[in-house]
Amino acid sequence: MPTRRTVLSGAVYGALSVLTGCTAAPGLSATPGARRAGGTLLPYASENEFAQALGRWRTEAQKLQAERRRAMAPGGASAESAPMASAPMPAPAAAPMALSKSAADSSAAESITNVQTAGVDEGGIVKQAGDFLIILRRGRLFTVRVGGDNLLPAAMSDAYGPSVNPQGAWYDELLISGTTVVVVGYSYARGGTEIGLFELAADGTLAYRATYHLRSFDYYSSRNYASRLIGRKLIFYSPTLLQPHGPAPQQMMPGVRRWQGPDSGAAFERILPATRVYRTDDDFDPAQPLALHTVTLCDLDGGSMRCESTAVLGPAGRVFYVSQGAVYVWTSTTRRFPSGSPERRPEPGTPQSAVFRIPLDGQAPTGLKTAGVPIDQLSFLEDDRAHLNVLVRESGGGEGMWGSERTRGAMALMRVPLSAFGDGRGAAQREHYRVLPAPAGYSVQNRFIGDWLLWGAHSGSRFNRPADVPGAHAFAVRYADSAEPVTLNPGHAVERIEAMGADAVLVGNAGTDLTFSSVKLGRAAATLAGRYVKPGASQGESRTHGFFYRPGGPEGGLLGLPVIVPAVGRRPGVFADAQGSAGVLYLRVRDLALNPLGELQARPGSAREDGCKASCVDWYGNARPIFLGGRVFALLGYELVEGRLAGSGPREQIEERRRVSFAPTAQGQNGRYSPFGN
């Protein structure tokens, strides 16, 4: 298992013709027998059928690897591994867990998290629960009382259970449902996604409830979040990679266990039977790894957390997106085919990608063959006209780790009616794709806002990005009609695209200056409107949660974004793993004019030794703008700073009202640290 943190017309239409002409190869068919047109994907009928299909793939893959080794070393011999043995059939699975509409509606309350889909919360580093902010940082949970005009640290707790060894674990995401606090992490030592449950008391203290593990591979993505929450239902996506010479797939099937301590010997209870594993009629490619793309729903009600899984079996490349009613998983091959190297392109009849729709109400998944690879979850939109819209690029390996930054080639917008999804034999047709211009640059940003899709790019490496990209940096198109894309020239790299109500803002560096460009999204046109330049600065966060916009009345809206002054020797531009942010910048947005209000800044020298025992790198950032009613806050590492707005019009500015540090001190008893140190 890898450790974490260690011209389109011909391209797309050519791939599309391959997809529509696909046939399954004899002897390697994923699901033997006839398949229905339309309808839904069909699951494996039994554990034996599932084992036989994977056994054939493993045998063919092992033969292919042996042939390659012999070709590289003439005269050598290589033994071929035996096919995988069939596993005993488990008891029939329970009916899949349904997600009610009322649960989705109940989660649509005001949030302090910049989420992609209204009503679908995403795992973050700070959440609000009543009078408290709960903050997850470096393996610990902190509560700060903010209700009743307070700003007082209340309590601190380890973000893991008392019998859990946190070494080799990453605690990344926080969700709250009622008084239940959920910490989502990944443990290499314990074999998968780790879910810690805590209860928030009226005084802000946290009581540990339980720890559960979902057997899975690492979910980490530089842009996406592993967890979602709708009402009392947790939703997880996780991949399980299957290798020809790896463990037998039955030993790796998704399962759940409640942690009882390191010496309990508690085994995983399998939650994905073969009868909940689905796929299309595509044959398995013996040159490619396979993955079980698993969606797990866990119910927070009741004494024990109950989880059930559904999976689609396909190539390892993946991007996933969660709407209010379904999880979409886009699978793709991981091979890369350089332009001008036709001998390395796949043989005719091999599909390049597919998208699966896994309903959250327990119904069977549906699928569609496709071409191209999405950039990230923001490339998707299930709209209110019953269509799925996806921005795709010519090639890429999916969003795992830093895959979103490595998509390449030309671009197209796929727009298909949900009725086109069926048993997986159908394919998106030529009329479902629109060729779009690809921006100059290295890493594409994209966002659906209202009736528009916007995209742009910046360039350079992940940690060291040049400031300037020649040519047009951004485009906008009304995704549901046939109007031509609008070219936008903001004069700076595009490192972030966010919604400001019905309009948008583009953020990125021009030279050493951080630049904000507002975009008016009208019925027929998209136009640049306002501009603000902050000299000598860069973004302090790259993830979507680093930004927040609060709409306003006549006085206008308010946006916040962490900013930093790049260290000496670093080129300007956003980078993912900032370990400290100098401040949060606030702008007043009035008629799309951008007026600076100033910053709430971290206290110089506020970084201190915190006795960190887990998650000692802020992969998900450590700074956030927070708006609570009429109050304005900045989370900056271990400080929470409250500001107030003073003056009006062009003289309006934000001033520091007060601040509090909730940092653990370096002293304590039995490895426990007080949150009340200076």
C-alpha positions as CSV (number, residue, x, y, z in Angstrom):
1,M,0.0,0.0,0.0
2,P,1.5,3.4,-0.9
3,T,1.9,5.8,2.0
4,R,0.2,9.1,1.8
5,R,2.0,12.3,1.5
6,T,5.0,10.2,0.1
7,V,-7.2,19.6,-30.8
8,L,-9.9,17.6,-28.9
9,S,-12.3,16.7,-31.8
10,G,-10.2,13.8,-32.9
11,A,-9.2,12.7,-29.4
12,V,-12.7,12.7,-27.8
13,Y,-14.6,11.6,-30.8
14,G,-12.1,8.9,-31.6
15,A,-12.3,7.6,-28.1
16,L,-16.1,7.7,-28.3
17,S,-16.1,5.5,-31.4
18,V,-14.1,3.0,-29.5
19,L,-16.6,3.0,-26.6
20,T,-19.6,2.5,-28.8
21,G,-18.0,-0.4,-30.6
22,C,-16.9,-2.2,-27.5
23,T,-17.4,-6.0,-27.1
24,A,-16.4,-8.3,-24.4
25,A,-13.5,-10.7,-24.9
26,P,-14.3,-14.4,-24.7
27,G,-13.2,-16.0,-21.4
28,L,-12.7,-12.7,-19.6
29,S,-16.3,-11.5,-19.4
30,A,-16.9,-9.9,-16.0
31,T,-20.5,-11.2,-15.8
32,P,-21.2,-14.2,-18.1
33,G,-24.6,-14.5,-19.8
34,A,-27.0,-12.1,-21.5
35,R,-27.5,-8.6,-20.2
36,R,-30.6,-6.4,-20.4
37,A,-30.8,-3.2,-22.4
38,G,-31.5,-0.2,-20.2
39,G,-32.4,-1.0,-16.6
40,T,-29.6,-1.1,-14.1
41,L,-26.2,-2.7,-13.7
42,L,-26.4,-6.4,-12.8
43,P,-24.5,-7.7,-9.7
44,Y,-22.7,-11.0,-9.5
45,A,-25.1,-13.7,-8.8
46,S,-23.0,-15.5,-6.2
47,E,-19.6,-15.5,-4.5
48,N,-18.5,-18.3,-6.7
49,E,-19.2,-16.3,-9.9
50,F,-17.4,-13.3,-8.5
51,A,-14.4,-15.4,-7.6
52,Q,-14.3,-17.1,-10.9
53,A,-14.3,-13.8,-12.8
54,L,-11.5,-12.4,-10.7
55,G,-9.6,-15.6,-11.0
56,R,-9.7,-15.5,-14.8
57,W,-8.4,-11.9,-14.7
58,R,-5.6,-12.8,-12.2
59,T,-4.5,-15.7,-14.3
60,E,-4.4,-13.7,-17.5
61,A,-2.6,-10.8,-15.8
62,Q,0.0,-13.1,-14.3
63,K,0.6,-14.7,-17.7
64,L,1.1,-11.2,-19.2
65,Q,3.5,-10.2,-16.5
66,A,5.5,-13.5,-17.0
67,E,5.6,-12.9,-20.8
68,R,7.0,-9.4,-20.2
69,R,9.6,-10.7,-17.8
70,R,10.7,-13.4,-20.3
71,A,10.9,-10.7,-23.0
72,M,13.1,-8.5,-20.9
73,A,15.4,-11.5,-19.9
74,P,15.8,-13.9,-22.8
75,G,16.2,-17.5,-21.7
76,G,14.8,-16.8,-18.3
77,A,11.7,-18.6,-16.9
78,S,9.1,-17.4,-14.6
79,A,6.6,-19.5,-12.7
80,E,3.0,-18.5,-13.1
81,S,0.8,-18.1,-10.0
82,A,-2.2,-20.2,-9.6
83,P,-5.6,-18.6,-10.1
84,M,-7.4,-17.3,-7.0
85,A,-9.5,-19.9,-5.2
86,S,-13.2,-19.5,-4.7
87,A,-14.3,-18.3,-1.3
88,P,-17.2,-19.7,0.7
89,M,-20.5,-17.9,0.2
90,P,-21.6,-15.7,3.1
91,A,-25.1,-15.2,4.3
92,P,-27.3,-13.1,2.1
93,A,-26.8,-9.3,2.6
94,A,-29.4,-7.2,4.2
95,A,-31.5,-4.8,2.2
96,P,-29.4,-1.7,1.3
97,M,-29.8,1.3,3.6
98,A,-32.1,4.0,2.2
99,L,-31.5,7.7,2.6
100,S,-34.8,9.6,3.1
101,K,-35.6,12.9,1.6
102,S,-36.2,14.4,5.0
103,A,-32.7,13.5,6.0
104,A,-31.4,15.5,3.1
105,D,-33.6,18.4,3.9
106,S,-32.6,18.5,7.5
107,S,-28.9,19.0,6.6
108,A,-29.5,22.0,4.5
109,A,-29.2,24.4,7.5
110,E,-26.7,27.3,7.4
111,S,-23.2,26.0,7.3
112,I,-19.8,27.6,7.9
113,T,-18.2,25.2,5.3
114,N,-17.9,26.2,1.6
115,V,-19.6,23.0,0.2
116,Q,-20.1,22.0,-3.4
117,T,-23.7,20.8,-3.0
118,A,-26.3,22.5,-0.8
119,G,-27.5,20.1,1.9
120,V,-24.5,17.8,1.5
121,D,-21.9,18.6,4.2
122,E,-18.3,17.8,3.6
123,G,-15.6,16.8,6.1
124,G,-13.6,19.8,7.2
125,I,-11.3,21.1,10.0
126,V,-13.9,23.4,11.8
127,K,-17.6,23.0,12.3
128,Q,-20.2,24.8,14.4
129,A,-22.5,23.0,16.9
130,G,-24.8,25.3,18.8
131,D,-22.8,27.7,20.9
132,F,-19.5,26.0,20.0
133,L,-16.9,25.8,17.3
134,I,-15.2,22.4,17.1
135,I,-11.8,22.4,15.6
136,L,-9.7,19.5,14.4
137,R,-6.0,20.0,14.3
138,R,-2.9,17.8,14.6
139,G,-4.6,14.8,16.2
140,R,-6.7,16.8,18.7
141,L,-10.2,18.2,19.0
142,F,-10.8,21.6,20.5
143,T,-14.0,23.3,21.5
144,V,-14.4,27.1,21.7
145,R,-17.6,28.7,23.1
146,V,-18.8,31.5,20.8
147,G,-22.4,31.6,21.7
148,G,-23.7,34.6,23.7
149,D,-20.9,36.8,22.5
150,N,-18.3,34.6,24.1
151,L,-14.9,33.6,22.8
152,L,-13.6,31.1,25.4
153,P,-11.7,27.8,25.0
154,A,-13.9,25.1,26.5
155,A,-12.2,21.7,26.2
156,M,-9.7,19.5,24.4
157,S,-9.7,15.9,23.5
158,D,-7.5,13.5,21.5
159,A,-9.1,12.9,18.1
160,Y,-8.9,9.1,18.7
161,G,-9.9,6.6,21.3
162,P,-8.0,6.0,24.5
163,S,-6.8,2.6,23.4
164,V,-5.8,3.7,19.9
165,N,-2.2,4.2,19.0
166,P,-2.2,7.3,16.7
167,Q,1.2,6.6,15.1
168,G,0.8,6.0,11.4
169,A,-2.7,7.5,11.4
170,W,-4.0,10.8,9.8
171,Y,-7.0,12.5,11.3
172,D,-8.2,14.8,8.5
173,E,-11.9,15.4,8.5
174,L,-14.6,16.5,11.0
175,L,-18.4,16.3,10.7
176,I,-21.1,17.1,13.2
177,S,-24.7,15.8,13.3
178,G,-26.6,17.1,16.3
179,T,-24.3,16.5,19.3
180,T,-22.4,13.7,17.5
181,V,-18.9,14.7,16.5
182,V,-17.4,12.5,13.8
183,V,-13.6,12.4,13.1
184,V,-12.6,10.7,9.9
185,G,-9.0,9.5,9.4
186,Y,-6.9,6.9,7.8
187,S,-4.8,4.4,9.7
188,Y,-2.1,2.4,7.9
189,A,-1.6,0.3,11.0
190,R,-5.2,-0.7,11.4
191,G,-6.1,-1.2,7.8
192,G,-8.3,1.5,6.6
193,T,-10.6,4.5,7.2
194,E,-10.9,5.3,10.9
195,I,-14.1,6.8,12.3
196,G,-14.1,8.2,15.8
197,L,-17.4,9.1,17.4
198,F,-17.7,11.7,20.3
199,E,-20.6,13.3,22.0
200,L,-20.7,17.1,22.7
201,A,-22.0,18.1,26.1
202,A,-23.7,21.3,27.0
203,D,-20.6,22.7,28.6
204,G,-18.5,22.0,25.5
205,T,-16.7,18.9,26.7
206,L,-16.3,15.9,24.5
207,A,-17.1,12.3,25.6
208,Y,-15.5,9.5,23.5
209,R,-18.1,7.1,22.2
210,A,-16.5,4.6,19.9
211,T,-14.0,3.9,17.1
212,Y,-14.9,2.0,13.9
213,H,-12.7,1.0,11.0
214,L,-13.7,0.5,7.4
215,R,-11.3,-1.8,5.5
216,S,-10.1,0.3,2.6
217,F,-7.2,1.8,0.7
218,D,-6.1,5.4,1.3
219,Y,-8.8,7.9,0.3
220,Y,-6.5,10.9,0.2
221,S,-7.0,13.5,-2.6
222,S,-5.4,17.0,-2.8
223,R,-8.8,18.4,-3.7
224,N,-11.7,16.1,-2.7
225,Y,-12.9,15.1,0.7
226,A,-13.5,11.4,1.7
227,S,-16.7,12.0,3.8
228,R,-20.1,13.5,3.3
229,L,-23.0,13.9,5.7
230,I,-26.7,14.1,5.0
231,G,-28.8,14.2,8.2
232,R,-27.7,11.3,10.3
233,K,-26.2,9.3,7.4
234,L,-22.4,9.3,6.8
235,I,-21.3,8.7,3.2
236,F,-17.8,7.5,2.3
237,Y,-16.1,6.7,-0.9
238,S,-13.1,4.4,-0.8
239,P,-11.1,2.4,-3.4
240,T,-9.8,-1.1,-2.9
241,L,-7.1,-1.9,-5.4
242,L,-6.7,-5.5,-6.7
243,Q,-3.4,-6.6,-8.0
244,P,-2.6,-9.8,-9.9
245,H,0.0,-10.9,-7.4
246,G,-1.5,-9.2,-4.4
247,P,-3.7,-10.8,-1.7
248,A,-6.8,-12.7,-2.8
249,P,-9.6,-10.2,-3.3
250,Q,-11.8,-11.9,-0.7
251,Q,-9.2,-11.1,1.9
252,M,-9.6,-7.4,1.0
253,M,-13.3,-6.9,0.7
254,P,-14.7,-3.8,2.4
255,G,-15.7,-4.5,6.0
256,V,-16.3,-2.8,9.3
257,R,-15.3,-3.5,12.9
258,R,-15.7,-1.7,16.2
259,W,-12.4,-1.2,17.8
260,Q,-12.1,-3.1,21.1
261,G,-8.4,-2.5,21.8
262,P,-5.1,-3.7,20.3
263,D,-5.4,-7.2,21.9
264,S,-9.0,-7.9,21.3
265,G,-8.5,-9.7,18.0
266,A,-11.8,-8.2,16.6
267,A,-12.2,-9.2,13.0
268,F,-13.7,-7.1,10.2
269,E,-17.3,-7.9,9.4
270,R,-17.7,-8.0,5.7
271,I,-20.3,-5.4,4.4
272,L,-19.9,-5.9,0.7
273,P,-21.1,-9.3,-0.6
274,A,-20.7,-10.2,-4.2
275,T,-24.4,-9.6,-4.7
276,R,-23.7,-5.9,-4.1
277,V,-20.8,-5.7,-6.5
278,Y,-21.8,-4.4,-10.0
279,R,-20.1,-3.8,-13.3
280,T,-20.8,-3.4,-17.0
281,D,-20.2,-5.9,-19.9
282,D,-16.6,-4.6,-20.3
283,D,-13.9,-7.2,-20.1
284,F,-11.1,-6.9,-17.6
285,D,-7.8,-5.6,-19.0
286,P,-5.0,-7.9,-17.7
287,A,-2.6,-5.1,-18.1
288,Q,-4.4,-2.9,-15.7
289,P,-5.1,-3.1,-11.9
290,L,-8.7,-3.3,-10.9
291,A,-10.5,-1.5,-8.1
292,L,-13.6,-2.0,-6.1
293,H,-15.0,1.6,-6.0
294,T,-17.0,1.4,-2.8
295,V,-19.7,3.7,-1.5
296,T,-20.5,3.1,2.2
297,L,-23.5,4.5,4.1
298,C,-23.3,4.5,7.9
299,D,-26.2,5.3,10.2
300,L,-25.3,7.3,13.3
301,D,-28.6,6.5,15.1
302,G,-28.7,3.7,17.5
303,G,-26.1,2.3,20.0
304,S,-23.8,0.9,17.3
305,M,-23.0,2.4,14.0
306,R,-24.4,0.3,11.2
307,C,-22.7,0.4,7.7
308,E,-23.6,-1.1,4.3
309,S,-21.6,-0.9,1.1
310,T,-22.2,-1.0,-2.7
311,A,-19.4,-1.2,-5.2
312,V,-18.7,-1.1,-8.9
313,L,-15.7,-3.0,-10.2
314,G,-13.5,-1.3,-12.8
315,P,-10.2,0.4,-13.7
316,A,-8.3,2.0,-10.8
317,G,-8.5,5.7,-12.0
318,R,-11.3,7.4,-10.2
319,V,-13.1,10.7,-9.5
320,F,-16.2,10.8,-7.3
321,Y,-18.9,13.4,-6.7
322,V,-21.9,13.4,-4.3
323,S,-25.2,15.0,-5.2
324,Q,-28.2,15.0,-2.8
325,G,-29.5,11.7,-4.3
326,A,-26.5,9.8,-5.6
327,V,-22.8,9.2,-5.6
328,Y,-21.2,9.3,-9.1
329,V,-17.9,7.4,-9.6
330,W,-16.0,8.0,-12.8
331,T,-13.5,5.2,-13.5
332,S,-10.7,5.3,-16.1
333,T,-7.6,3.3,-17.1
334,T,-4.4,4.5,-15.5
335,R,-2.3,4.2,-18.7
336,R,-1.0,7.4,-20.2
337,F,-0.8,7.7,-24.0
338,P,1.5,10.5,-25.2
339,S,0.4,12.4,-28.2
340,G,2.1,11.1,-31.4
341,S,2.6,7.6,-30.0
342,P,-0.2,5.5,-31.7
343,E,1.6,2.3,-30.9
344,R,1.0,2.8,-27.2
345,R,-2.7,3.6,-27.6
346,P,-5.2,0.9,-26.5
347,E,-6.5,-1.7,-28.9
348,P,-9.8,-1.0,-30.6
349,G,-12.7,-2.2,-28.5
350,T,-11.1,-1.2,-25.1
351,P,-13.3,1.4,-23.3
352,Q,-11.4,4.2,-21.8
353,S,-13.7,5.3,-19.0
354,A,-17.2,4.9,-17.5
355,V,-19.4,6.8,-15.1
356,F,-21.5,5.0,-12.5
357,R,-24.5,6.4,-10.6
358,I,-25.0,4.8,-7.2
359,P,-28.3,6.0,-5.6
360,L,-28.3,6.8,-2.0
361,D,-31.8,5.3,-1.5
362,G,-30.5,1.7,-1.9
363,Q,-31.5,1.2,-5.5
364,A,-29.2,-0.6,-7.9
365,P,-26.5,1.5,-9.7
366,T,-26.6,2.5,-13.3
367,G,-23.7,3.2,-15.7
368,L,-22.6,4.8,-18.9
369,K,-19.5,4.3,-21.1
370,T,-17.7,7.6,-21.6
371,A,-14.5,9.2,-22.9
372,G,-12.0,11.4,-21.1
373,V,-11.2,12.0,-17.4
374,P,-12.7,14.6,-15.0
375,I,-10.3,17.0,-13.2
376,D,-11.9,16.7,-9.8
377,Q,-15.3,16.6,-8.0
378,L,-16.0,20.2,-9.1
379,S,-16.1,18.9,-12.7
380,F,-19.5,17.4,-12.0
381,L,-23.0,18.8,-11.7
382,E,-26.3,16.9,-11.5
383,D,-28.6,19.7,-12.4
384,D,-32.3,20.4,-11.7
385,R,-33.1,19.4,-15.3
386,A,-32.2,15.7,-14.7
387,H,-28.9,15.9,-16.5
388,L,-25.4,15.1,-15.5
389,N,-22.8,17.6,-16.7
390,V,-19.0,16.7,-16.5
391,L,-16.0,18.6,-17.7
392,V,-13.4,16.1,-19.0
393,R,-9.8,16.2,-20.2
394,E,-8.2,13.9,-22.7
395,S,-6.1,12.0,-20.2
396,G,-5.4,11.6,-16.5
397,G,-5.2,9.1,-13.7
398,G,-8.1,10.3,-11.5
399,E,-7.9,12.3,-8.4
400,G,-6.0,10.0,-6.0
401,M,-3.2,11.8,-4.1
402,W,-2.3,14.7,-6.5
403,G,-3.9,13.2,-9.7
404,S,-6.1,16.3,-10.2
405,E,-3.0,18.4,-10.9
406,R,-1.8,16.0,-13.6
407,T,-4.7,15.9,-16.1
408,R,-3.6,16.7,-19.6
409,G,-4.8,17.4,-23.1
410,A,-7.9,18.9,-24.7
411,M,-11.2,19.4,-23.0
412,A,-14.9,18.7,-23.6
413,L,-18.2,19.1,-21.7
414,M,-20.3,15.9,-21.5
415,R,-24.0,16.6,-20.8
416,V,-26.2,13.5,-20.7
417,P,-29.8,13.0,-19.4
418,L,-30.0,10.8,-16.3
419,S,-32.3,8.6,-18.4
420,A,-29.3,7.6,-20.5
421,F,-27.8,5.7,-17.6
422,G,-28.7,2.0,-17.7
423,D,-27.1,-1.4,-17.5
424,G,-23.7,-0.1,-18.6
425,R,-23.7,-1.2,-22.2
426,G,-24.7,2.2,-23.5
427,A,-22.3,5.0,-24.2
428,A,-22.5,8.8,-24.2
429,Q,-22.9,9.7,-27.9
430,R,-21.3,12.4,-30.1
431,E,-24.1,14.8,-29.4
432,H,-23.5,14.6,-25.7
433,Y,-20.0,16.1,-26.0
434,R,-19.1,19.7,-26.6
435,V,-15.5,20.6,-27.6
436,L,-14.2,23.3,-25.3
437,P,-10.9,25.3,-25.4
438,A,-8.2,24.2,-23.1
439,P,-6.5,27.0,-21.1
440,A,-2.8,27.5,-21.2
441,G,-1.2,26.3,-17.9
442,Y,-0.4,23.4,-15.7
443,S,-3.3,22.8,-13.3
444,V,-6.9,23.4,-14.3
445,Q,-9.5,24.8,-11.9
446,N,-13.2,24.5,-12.7
447,R,-16.6,25.2,-11.1
448,F,-20.3,25.1,-12.0
449,I,-22.0,28.3,-10.8
450,G,-25.6,28.9,-11.6
451,D,-26.1,28.2,-15.3
452,W,-22.4,28.6,-16.1
453,L,-19.3,26.5,-16.1
454,L,-16.0,28.3,-15.6
455,W,-12.5,27.0,-16.0
456,G,-9.0,28.3,-16.0
457,A,-5.4,27.3,-15.1
458,H,-2.1,28.2,-13.6
459,S,1.3,26.6,-14.2
460,G,4.3,25.2,-12.4
461,S,4.9,22.5,-9.9
462,R,2.9,21.6,-6.9
463,F,5.1,23.5,-4.5
464,N,6.8,26.1,-6.7
465,R,4.6,27.8,-9.2
466,P,5.6,30.5,-11.7
467,A,3.4,33.5,-11.5
468,D,2.6,34.1,-15.2
469,V,0.9,32.0,-17.9
470,P,0.8,33.3,-21.4
471,G,-2.5,33.5,-23.3
472,A,-6.1,33.4,-22.0
473,H,-6.4,31.9,-18.5
474,A,-10.2,31.4,-18.1
475,F,-13.4,30.6,-20.0
476,A,-17.1,30.5,-19.2
477,V,-19.9,28.7,-21.0
478,R,-23.6,28.2,-20.4
479,Y,-23.5,24.5,-20.0
480,A,-27.1,23.8,-21.0
481,D,-27.3,25.7,-24.3
482,S,-25.3,25.9,-27.5
483,A,-23.8,29.4,-27.0
484,E,-20.1,29.7,-27.7
485,P,-17.7,29.8,-24.7
486,V,-16.7,33.3,-23.5
487,T,-13.0,34.0,-23.2
488,L,-12.0,35.9,-20.0
489,N,-8.5,37.5,-19.7
490,P,-8.1,38.5,-16.0
491,G,-4.4,39.1,-16.4
492,H,-3.4,36.6,-13.8
493,A,-3.2,32.9,-13.2
494,V,-6.4,31.1,-12.1
495,E,-5.7,29.2,-8.9
496,R,-9.2,29.3,-7.5
497,I,-12.8,29.8,-8.9
498,E,-15.5,30.3,-6.4
499,A,-19.2,31.4,-6.3
500,M,-20.3,34.7,-5.0
501,G,-24.0,34.2,-5.0
502,A,-25.0,34.0,-8.7
503,D,-21.7,35.4,-9.8
504,A,-18.0,34.3,-9.5
505,V,-14.6,35.3,-8.5
506,L,-11.2,34.2,-10.0
507,V,-8.2,34.3,-7.7
508,G,-4.5,33.9,-8.6
509,N,-1.1,35.5,-8.8
510,A,0.2,37.9,-11.4
511,G,3.9,38.2,-10.7
512,T,4.3,38.7,-7.0
513,D,0.8,40.0,-6.5
514,L,-2.4,38.1,-5.5
515,T,-5.3,39.2,-7.7
516,F,-9.0,38.8,-7.4
517,S,-11.3,39.3,-10.4
518,S,-15.1,39.2,-10.0
519,V,-17.1,37.9,-12.9
520,K,-20.7,38.9,-13.7
521,L,-22.7,35.9,-14.9
522,G,-25.7,37.1,-16.8
523,R,-28.3,35.4,-18.9
524,A,-26.3,35.8,-22.1
525,A,-22.8,36.9,-21.2
526,A,-20.0,36.5,-18.7
527,T,-17.9,39.6,-18.1
528,L,-15.1,40.7,-15.9
529,A,-16.4,43.2,-13.4
530,G,-14.2,44.1,-10.4
531,R,-10.6,43.7,-9.5
532,Y,-8.5,43.8,-6.4
533,V,-4.7,43.4,-6.2
534,K,-2.8,42.6,-2.9
535,P,0.9,43.2,-3.5
536,G,3.4,40.6,-2.4
537,A,1.0,37.9,-1.4
538,S,-0.2,34.4,-2.3
539,Q,-3.1,32.2,-1.2
540,G,-2.5,30.4,2.1
541,E,-4.9,27.6,1.3
542,S,-5.6,25.7,-1.9
543,R,-8.7,23.6,-0.9
544,T,-12.2,24.9,-1.4
545,H,-12.8,25.1,2.3
546,G,-10.3,27.9,2.6
547,F,-12.7,30.3,1.0
548,F,-16.1,31.6,2.3
549,Y,-18.5,34.1,0.9
550,R,-21.4,35.6,3.0
551,P,-24.0,37.3,0.9
552,G,-25.4,40.6,2.2
553,G,-28.1,43.2,1.7
554,P,-27.6,46.7,0.5
555,E,-24.2,46.9,2.1
556,G,-23.0,44.0,-0.1
557,G,-21.4,40.6,0.5
558,L,-18.3,39.7,2.4
559,L,-15.6,37.2,1.4
560,G,-12.6,35.8,3.3
561,L,-9.5,34.0,2.1
562,P,-6.2,33.0,3.9
563,V,-3.2,34.8,2.5
564,I,0.5,34.5,3.1
565,V,3.7,36.3,2.2
566,P,5.8,33.7,0.4
567,A,9.0,32.7,2.1
568,V,12.3,34.0,0.7
569,G,13.3,31.9,-2.3
570,R,9.8,30.7,-3.1
571,R,8.0,31.9,-6.2
572,P,4.5,33.3,-5.6
573,G,1.4,31.1,-6.1
574,V,-0.8,28.9,-4.1
575,F,0.7,25.6,-2.7
576,A,-1.2,22.9,-1.0
577,D,0.7,22.3,2.3
578,A,1.1,25.7,3.9
579,Q,1.9,25.1,7.6
580,G,1.0,28.6,8.7
581,S,-1.0,31.5,7.4
582,A,-0.1,35.1,8.1
583,G,-3.8,36.2,8.0
584,V,-7.2,36.0,6.5
585,L,-8.0,38.8,4.0
586,Y,-11.5,40.2,3.8
587,L,-13.1,42.0,0.9
588,R,-16.4,43.8,0.7
589,V,-18.3,42.8,-2.5
590,R,-20.8,45.5,-3.6
591,D,-22.1,45.4,-7.2
592,L,-19.1,43.1,-7.9
593,A,-16.7,45.8,-7.0
594,L,-14.0,44.4,-4.6
595,N,-13.0,46.7,-1.7
596,P,-10.4,45.6,0.8
597,L,-11.3,45.6,4.4
598,G,-7.9,44.4,5.8
599,E,-6.8,41.3,7.5
600,L,-7.1,39.4,10.8
601,Q,-3.5,38.2,11.3
602,A,-1.8,35.5,13.4
603,R,0.2,36.8,16.3
604,P,3.9,36.8,15.4
605,G,5.6,33.9,17.1
606,S,2.3,32.2,17.9
607,A,3.7,28.8,16.6
608,R,4.8,26.7,19.5
609,E,5.7,23.1,20.4
610,D,2.4,21.3,20.9
611,G,3.5,17.8,21.7
612,C,1.9,16.6,18.5
613,K,1.3,12.8,18.4
614,A,-0.6,12.4,15.2
615,S,-1.4,14.2,11.9
616,C,1.5,16.5,12.4
617,V,1.3,18.0,8.9
618,D,-1.7,20.2,8.0
619,W,-2.6,18.5,4.8
620,Y,-6.1,20.0,4.9
621,G,-4.8,23.4,6.0
622,N,-5.1,25.3,9.2
623,A,-6.8,28.6,8.4
624,R,-10.4,29.5,7.7
625,P,-12.6,32.6,7.4
626,I,-15.7,32.0,9.6
627,F,-18.9,34.0,9.6
628,L,-21.4,33.5,12.4
629,G,-24.5,35.7,12.1
630,G,-23.1,39.2,12.0
631,R,-19.8,38.2,13.6
632,V,-16.5,37.7,11.7
633,F,-13.7,35.3,12.7
634,A,-10.4,34.0,11.4
635,L,-9.1,30.6,12.4
636,L,-5.3,30.8,12.3
637,G,-3.5,27.7,13.5
638,Y,-4.2,27.5,17.2
639,E,-5.7,31.0,17.4
640,L,-9.3,32.2,16.9
641,V,-9.4,35.9,16.1
642,E,-12.6,37.9,16.1
643,G,-12.9,41.0,14.1
644,R,-15.4,43.9,13.8
645,L,-16.3,46.1,10.9
646,A,-15.8,49.8,11.4
647,G,-16.5,52.8,9.2
648,S,-18.5,52.8,6.0
649,G,-18.1,53.1,2.3
650,P,-14.5,53.4,1.1
651,R,-13.3,53.8,4.7
652,E,-14.8,50.6,6.0
653,Q,-12.3,48.3,7.5
654,I,-12.0,45.2,9.7
655,E,-10.4,45.6,13.1
656,E,-9.4,43.0,15.6
657,R,-11.9,42.9,18.5
658,R,-10.3,40.1,20.5
659,R,-8.5,36.8,20.1
660,V,-8.0,33.6,22.0
661,S,-5.4,30.8,21.8
662,F,-6.5,27.3,22.4
663,A,-3.0,25.8,21.8
664,P,-2.0,22.9,24.0
665,T,1.0,23.7,26.2
666,A,4.1,21.5,26.3
667,Q,3.4,20.6,29.9
668,G,0.7,18.1,31.1
669,Q,0.0,14.8,32.7
670,N,0.2,11.5,31.0
671,G,0.5,13.0,27.6
672,R,-2.6,15.1,28.0
673,Y,-2.3,18.8,27.3
674,S,-4.3,21.8,28.6
675,P,-5.9,24.1,26.0
676,F,-5.6,27.0,28.4
677,G,-1.9,27.8,28.2
678,N,-0.6,31.2,27.1
